[in-house]
Amino acid sequence: MERLVTSAQAAQILGLSLQGVHYRIKHNQLKSIKKSGKTYVYISDHVENKSESAKVEIKEIASDSFNEVIKVKDEQIALLKTSIKWMKKQYGSEISRLEKNQKRIIGVFNREIELLQSAFNEMRSIYKPQITSQINEKNIEKEKFIPLSQFTMYLKSFSKSEKEIKLIILKAIQKRDNRFIYNKKDKKLLILNEDFSDLI
């Protein structure tokens, strides 16, 4: 059974453009009539039902493809969530590893410092008595000898002149007096801290 519809309705039913409908009318592929300046097209109910089922099918296909897109998006979101969780776990374990390494390195440095401190203390305990004994020896040596100025002052206190003092020293060196030690290389005179009453 056929019914009359406008060319615009025919285009919608057949899924064509308005120009496509006019082209088919012109080439006698569609039956049409003109009433009061308008073109009407005969459309069979079979074609209309077919187009309706096509629309329903298109809607179903669109709905299915939309559902597929949503499903794919959901899968991607789930995958991203899993990736983020994994990355958080990785970063957490990496930070934990770095903190442990830092603590271990600090521990090693502290042990090294303790070892160096104990080595220093040990060295000090070994060498301090030696240094002290060397200082004591030097002090004893200093006490063993008196400076020339002190010897000169001693003789001056007994009214001896510079000239007389020089002669006393010169004679003592010539006589090889043990109280006077003269080093020819250094030209230094060492005077033992002893009794000089015989020289007065």
C-alpha atoms as a printed R data frame, in Angstrom:
    type eleno elety resid chain resno       x      y       z
1   ATOM     1    CA   MET     A     1   0.000  0.000   0.000
2   ATOM     2    CA   GLU     A     2   1.271  3.487  -0.870
3   ATOM     3    CA   ARG     A     3   0.695  6.887   0.661
4   ATOM     4    CA   LEU     A     4   1.529 10.460  -0.347
5   ATOM     5    CA   VAL     A     5   4.176 12.439   1.491
6   ATOM     6    CA   THR     A     6   5.995 15.712   0.786
7   ATOM     7    CA   SER     A     7   9.374 15.559  -0.904
8   ATOM     8    CA   ALA     A     8  11.017 16.645   2.388
9   ATOM     9    CA   GLN     A     9   9.276 13.787   4.252
10  ATOM    10    CA   ALA     A    10  10.269 11.370   1.473
11  ATOM    11    CA   ALA     A    11  13.897 12.471   1.820
12  ATOM    12    CA   GLN     A    12  13.700 11.815   5.569
13  ATOM    13    CA   ILE     A    13  12.015  8.414   5.167
14  ATOM    14    CA   LEU     A    14  14.372  7.234   2.428
15  ATOM    15    CA   GLY     A    15  17.455  8.670   4.112
16  ATOM    16    CA   LEU     A    16  18.278 10.852   1.101
17  ATOM    17    CA   SER     A    17  18.868 14.530   0.538
18  ATOM    18    CA   LEU     A    18  16.101 16.687  -1.011
19  ATOM    19    CA   GLN     A    19  18.124 16.880  -4.249
20  ATOM    20    CA   GLY     A    20  18.405 13.083  -4.253
21  ATOM    21    CA   VAL     A    21  14.597 12.766  -4.054
22  ATOM    22    CA   HIS     A    22  14.117 15.270  -6.948
23  ATOM    23    CA   TYR     A    23  16.750 13.382  -8.995
24  ATOM    24    CA   ARG     A    24  14.848 10.090  -8.536
25  ATOM    25    CA   ILE     A    25  11.522 11.785  -9.434
26  ATOM    26    CA   LYS     A    26  13.098 13.216 -12.618
27  ATOM    27    CA   HIS     A    27  14.418  9.792 -13.661
28  ATOM    28    CA   ASN     A    28  11.108  8.063 -12.837
29  ATOM    29    CA   GLN     A    29  12.551  6.073  -9.954
30  ATOM    30    CA   LEU     A    30   9.912  7.535  -7.591
31  ATOM    31    CA   LYS     A    31   6.237  8.172  -8.367
32  ATOM    32    CA   SER     A    32   5.136 11.742  -7.717
33  ATOM    33    CA   ILE     A    33   2.353 14.257  -8.359
34  ATOM    34    CA   LYS     A    34   2.142 18.027  -8.188
35  ATOM    35    CA   LYS     A    35  -0.654 19.643  -6.174
36  ATOM    36    CA   SER     A    36  -0.993 23.440  -5.732
37  ATOM    37    CA   GLY     A    37   2.705 23.997  -6.607
38  ATOM    38    CA   LYS     A    38   4.013 21.324  -4.229
39  ATOM    39    CA   THR     A    39   5.545 17.983  -5.161
40  ATOM    40    CA   TYR     A    40   4.211 14.898  -3.369
41  ATOM    41    CA   VAL     A    41   5.864 11.487  -3.532
42  ATOM    42    CA   TYR     A    42   4.281  8.033  -3.269
43  ATOM    43    CA   ILE     A    43   5.992  5.961  -0.610
44  ATOM    44    CA   SER     A    44   5.057  2.337   0.089
45  ATOM    45    CA   ASP     A    45   4.485  1.237   3.691
46  ATOM    46    CA   HIS     A    46   7.101 -1.479   3.168
47  ATOM    47    CA   VAL     A    47   9.800  1.156   2.443
48  ATOM    48    CA   GLU     A    48   8.646  3.246   5.413
49  ATOM    49    CA   ASN     A    49   8.765  0.230   7.757
50  ATOM    50    CA   LYS     A    50  12.175 -0.629   6.348
51  ATOM    51    CA   SER     A    51  13.422  2.904   7.002
52  ATOM    52    CA   GLU     A    52  11.972  2.810  10.529
53  ATOM    53    CA   SER     A    53  13.691 -0.500  11.231
54  ATOM    54    CA   ALA     A    54  16.882  0.966   9.728
55  ATOM    55    CA   LYS     A    55  16.571  3.937  12.106
56  ATOM    56    CA   VAL     A    56  16.050  1.584  15.053
57  ATOM    57    CA   GLU     A    57  18.982 -0.509  13.859
58  ATOM    58    CA   ILE     A    58  21.164  2.606  13.483
59  ATOM    59    CA   LYS     A    59  20.154  3.700  16.977
60  ATOM    60    CA   GLU     A    60  21.001  0.237  18.324
61  ATOM    61    CA   ILE     A    61  24.342  0.238  16.486
62  ATOM    62    CA   ALA     A    62  25.058  3.740  17.790
63  ATOM    63    CA   SER     A    63  24.061  2.647  21.292
64  ATOM    64    CA   ASP     A    64  26.235 -0.490  21.020
65  ATOM    65    CA   SER     A    65  29.236  1.453  19.716
66  ATOM    66    CA   PHE     A    66  28.702  4.058  22.451
67  ATOM    67    CA   ASN     A    67  28.622  1.263  25.038
68  ATOM    68    CA   GLU     A    68  31.806 -0.203  23.499
69  ATOM    69    CA   VAL     A    69  33.519  3.202  23.731
70  ATOM    70    CA   ILE     A    70  32.435  3.508  27.379
71  ATOM    71    CA   LYS     A    71  33.684 -0.027  28.057
72  ATOM    72    CA   VAL     A    72  37.071  0.740  26.449
73  ATOM    73    CA   LYS     A    73  37.301  4.013  28.395
74  ATOM    74    CA   ASP     A    74  36.460  2.175  31.634
75  ATOM    75    CA   GLU     A    75  39.199 -0.378  30.868
76  ATOM    76    CA   GLN     A    76  41.678  2.440  30.177
77  ATOM    77    CA   ILE     A    77  40.713  4.198  33.424
78  ATOM    78    CA   ALA     A    78  41.133  0.936  35.372
79  ATOM    79    CA   LEU     A    79  44.525  0.378  33.697
80  ATOM    80    CA   LEU     A    80  45.609  3.944  34.526
81  ATOM    81    CA   LYS     A    81  44.511  3.506  38.145
82  ATOM    82    CA   THR     A    82  46.517  0.270  38.363
83  ATOM    83    CA   SER     A    83  49.542  2.008  36.778
84  ATOM    84    CA   ILE     A    84  49.275  4.911  39.236
85  ATOM    85    CA   LYS     A    85  49.073  2.501  42.196
86  ATOM    86    CA   TRP     A    86  52.104  0.585  40.886
87  ATOM    87    CA   MET     A    87  54.073  3.819  40.334
88  ATOM    88    CA   LYS     A    88  53.179  5.055  43.844
89  ATOM    89    CA   LYS     A    89  54.365  1.729  45.251
90  ATOM    90    CA   GLN     A    90  57.584  1.931  43.179
91  ATOM    91    CA   TYR     A    91  58.270  5.526  44.269
92  ATOM    92    CA   GLY     A    92  57.515  4.595  47.879
93  ATOM    93    CA   SER     A    93  59.917  1.643  47.795
94  ATOM    94    CA   GLU     A    94  62.581  3.778  46.036
95  ATOM    95    CA   ILE     A    95  62.269  6.530  48.663
96  ATOM    96    CA   SER     A    96  62.463  3.897  51.417
97  ATOM    97    CA   ARG     A    97  65.574  2.371  49.776
98  ATOM    98    CA   LEU     A    98  67.248  5.802  49.494
99  ATOM    99    CA   GLU     A    99  66.454  6.599  53.140
100 ATOM   100    CA   LYS     A   100  67.943  3.244  54.231
101 ATOM   101    CA   ASN     A   101  71.067  3.921  52.131
102 ATOM   102    CA   GLN     A   102  71.382  7.389  53.642
103 ATOM   103    CA   LYS     A   103  71.122  5.968  57.178
104 ATOM   104    CA   ARG     A   104  73.668  3.257  56.303
105 ATOM   105    CA   ILE     A   105  76.125  5.824  54.861
106 ATOM   106    CA   ILE     A   106  75.707  8.071  57.919
107 ATOM   107    CA   GLY     A   107  76.338  5.027  60.133
108 ATOM   108    CA   VAL     A   108  79.520  4.182  58.180
109 ATOM   109    CA   PHE     A   109  80.738  7.797  58.459
110 ATOM   110    CA   ASN     A   110  80.027  7.834  62.207
111 ATOM   111    CA   ARG     A   111  81.960  4.578  62.671
112 ATOM   112    CA   GLU     A   112  84.860  6.012  60.624
113 ATOM   113    CA   ILE     A   113  84.859  9.150  62.794
114 ATOM   114    CA   GLU     A   114  84.865  6.999  65.943
115 ATOM   115    CA   LEU     A   115  87.772  4.915  64.569
116 ATOM   116    CA   LEU     A   116  89.746  8.046  63.674
117 ATOM   117    CA   GLN     A   117  89.019  9.543  67.104
118 ATOM   118    CA   SER     A   118  90.174  6.379  68.888
119 ATOM   119    CA   ALA     A   119  93.290  6.200  66.636
120 ATOM   120    CA   PHE     A   120  94.040  9.853  67.413
121 ATOM   121    CA   ASN     A   121  93.597  9.250  71.157
122 ATOM   122    CA   GLU     A   122  95.845  6.181  70.955
123 ATOM   123    CA   MET     A   123  98.534  8.098  69.042
124 ATOM   124    CA   ARG     A   124  98.316 10.928  71.558
125 ATOM   125    CA   SER     A   125  98.657  8.517  74.480
126 ATOM   126    CA   ILE     A   126 101.760  7.002  72.803
127 ATOM   127    CA   TYR     A   127 103.482 10.240  71.762
128 ATOM   128    CA   LYS     A   128 102.464 12.603  74.579
129 ATOM   129    CA   PRO     A   129 104.839 11.023  77.157
130 ATOM   130    CA   GLN     A   130 107.662 11.181  74.572
131 ATOM   131    CA   ILE     A   131 106.984 14.861  73.846
132 ATOM   132    CA   THR     A   132 106.746 15.577  77.586
133 ATOM   133    CA   SER     A   133 110.033 13.746  78.230
134 ATOM   134    CA   GLN     A   134 111.699 15.664  75.369
135 ATOM   135    CA   ILE     A   135 110.473 18.954  76.853
136 ATOM   136    CA   ASN     A   136 111.726 17.863  80.285
137 ATOM   137    CA   GLU     A   137 115.101 16.917  78.766
138 ATOM   138    CA   LYS     A   138 115.336 20.332  77.124
139 ATOM   139    CA   ASN     A   139 114.488 21.998  80.428
140 ATOM   140    CA   ILE     A   140 117.141 19.895  82.186
141 ATOM   141    CA   GLU     A   141 119.588 20.813  79.424
142 ATOM   142    CA   LYS     A   142 118.699 24.465  79.859
143 ATOM   143    CA   GLU     A   143 119.307 24.159  83.588
144 ATOM   144    CA   LYS     A   144 122.576 22.323  82.902
145 ATOM   145    CA   PHE     A   145 123.944 25.319  80.973
146 ATOM   146    CA   ILE     A   146 123.761 29.037  81.701
147 ATOM   147    CA   PRO     A   147 123.779 31.831  79.131
148 ATOM   148    CA   LEU     A   148 126.892 33.990  78.663
149 ATOM   149    CA   SER     A   149 124.994 37.045  79.895
150 ATOM   150    CA   GLN     A   150 124.217 35.302  83.203
151 ATOM   151    CA   PHE     A   151 127.891 34.273  83.617
152 ATOM   152    CA   THR     A   152 129.007 37.849  82.810
153 ATOM   153    CA   MET     A   153 126.575 39.295  85.365
154 ATOM   154    CA   TYR     A   154 127.830 36.816  87.976
155 ATOM   155    CA   LEU     A   155 131.443 37.976  87.479
156 ATOM   156    CA   LYS     A   156 130.423 41.633  87.322
157 ATOM   157    CA   SER     A   157 128.807 41.210  90.713
158 ATOM   158    CA   PHE     A   158 132.370 40.539  91.925
159 ATOM   159    CA   SER     A   159 133.598 43.781  90.252
160 ATOM   160    CA   LYS     A   160 135.084 42.172  87.155
161 ATOM   161    CA   SER     A   161 135.246 44.312  83.980
162 ATOM   162    CA   GLU     A   162 134.233 43.194  80.452
163 ATOM   163    CA   LYS     A   163 137.884 42.864  79.477
164 ATOM   164    CA   GLU     A   164 138.696 40.743  82.533
165 ATOM   165    CA   ILE     A   165 135.680 38.492  81.888
166 ATOM   166    CA   LYS     A   166 136.780 37.922  78.252
167 ATOM   167    CA   LEU     A   167 140.278 37.000  79.435
168 ATOM   168    CA   ILE     A   168 138.901 34.595  82.067
169 ATOM   169    CA   ILE     A   169 136.794 32.816  79.396
170 ATOM   170    CA   LEU     A   170 139.675 32.712  76.890
171 ATOM   171    CA   LYS     A   171 142.098 31.239  79.455
172 ATOM   172    CA   ALA     A   172 139.490 28.673  80.575
173 ATOM   173    CA   ILE     A   173 138.988 27.491  76.945
174 ATOM   174    CA   GLN     A   174 142.777 27.299  76.390
175 ATOM   175    CA   LYS     A   175 143.208 25.281  79.609
176 ATOM   176    CA   ARG     A   176 140.366 23.018  78.397
177 ATOM   177    CA   ASP     A   177 138.222 23.797  81.420
178 ATOM   178    CA   ASN     A   178 135.273 21.345  81.312
179 ATOM   179    CA   ARG     A   179 132.861 24.095  82.390
180 ATOM   180    CA   PHE     A   180 133.414 25.931  79.066
181 ATOM   181    CA   ILE     A   181 132.512 24.127  75.833
182 ATOM   182    CA   TYR     A   182 133.384 25.991  72.656
183 ATOM   183    CA   ASN     A   183 132.090 24.762  69.282
184 ATOM   184    CA   LYS     A   184 134.455 26.002  66.560
185 ATOM   185    CA   LYS     A   185 132.019 25.245  63.708
186 ATOM   186    CA   ASP     A   186 129.055 27.100  65.175
187 ATOM   187    CA   LYS     A   187 131.285 29.510  67.123
188 ATOM   188    CA   LYS     A   188 129.041 28.980  70.127
189 ATOM   189    CA   LEU     A   189 130.066 28.896  73.751
190 ATOM   190    CA   LEU     A   190 128.247 26.692  76.254
191 ATOM   191    CA   ILE     A   191 128.886 27.347  79.950
192 ATOM   192    CA   LEU     A   192 128.023 24.631  82.459
193 ATOM   193    CA   ASN     A   193 125.933 25.727  85.407
194 ATOM   194    CA   GLU     A   194 128.537 25.002  88.079
195 ATOM   195    CA   ASP     A   195 130.587 26.732  90.768
196 ATOM   196    CA   PHE     A   196 132.863 29.544  89.436
197 ATOM   197    CA   SER     A   197 134.265 30.757  92.762
198 ATOM   198    CA   ASP     A   198 137.792 29.773  91.654
199 ATOM   199    CA   LEU     A   199 137.599 32.353  88.805
200 ATOM   200    CA   ILE     A   200 136.872 35.326  91.102
